[in-house]
């Protein structure tokens, strides 16, 4: 056969060429599909963040400029951006006091749920006592009890014992309604810890308290962090419980902003930065514990 003659294609080489072409087409289609998904996710994220961006820009525009046009006018006139609204916000005693009051409610309510939920979860998972399974069923049943059902009877109880319209009353209410989910979540997580590990610690002379603090808590750190994020966000963003049980003269930030809405036309310079600050705090908490949150969610999914 001369060099100029073409080599006849065999069935094997033809099939190999077909597979190569099919593989290239499949990879190209996969890349295009992956690119389309990424573009869709980016566009969806931008639409989801658009209200937050509008709130941020509105908080940096004077009320006069905001009434003359929408917040989007700053893209053509960036010089209209100003920090005067935040200066007025810091001078508003109602808003600053409500932020501090919200911290005074959210932090204790979160810590109490984490501590009590961890202890109860460990007890239900690894301690033997009469009626353990029935008590756990009661805890699970409390998950379906809506908050609205307890507003009137708890209000009467708090009024009798002097906790109505107090910070302690709001903290106790959030703690009580946060505990069933905390116990359910942590009990199931702690129950997945290998029994051999706990037995080895007991053979080394560890008591239940040392076992709980040195073995169970470090292993349950991701689940506890995830629970803490959920509880803090729920308490921080709550308005119903705060509206009923908190002191009307010193309310949390959600109620304080709701009171400002009644004078929306005059207080936009306070309402917009106050609302944005109330959103920033939960975001900071979430991103600060993002790694533990993802680890806890993935561990729960695997288990």
Order of alpha helices (4+ residues) and beta strands (2+ residues): alpha-alpha-alpha-alpha-alpha-alpha-alpha-alpha-alpha-alpha-alpha-alpha-alpha-alpha
